[in-house]
Amino acid sequence: MSTEEPVSAPLRRLGASLLALSRIRLELLAIEAQEEKDRIASLLLWAVLAALLAGFGLLMAVLLVTVALWDEHRLLALGCATLVLVVAAVVAVRKVRSLVALPSTLFQASIAELREDADALRRPPGP
């Protein structure tokens, strides 16, 4: 028997290394996807809660102003309150559109790691 490795042994080690590297990168992708999902769920929960509380607060303020001005200027109070609420809704819609237009950072760490791996594979082996 020869003490030399068969030709397929280095290829097997290379394949095993590539498989392990791929597994690690996929695990990183899965972790990033889970973190992004958790962040979005939390964001939506707090946004809905904030919107509901703000809506109830505005409704109570409109009701308070309308009742305070009931005898003299109730239509003016309701008209001004409506105008304020419509302007606030337009501002909110514009903000949502600007947030939707922002690029996603999902998988940025994984992409950076894959780029580093590709660069490392392209470099000639050092001494």
Helices and strands as residue ranges (DSSP letters): H 8-68, H 74-101, H 108-122
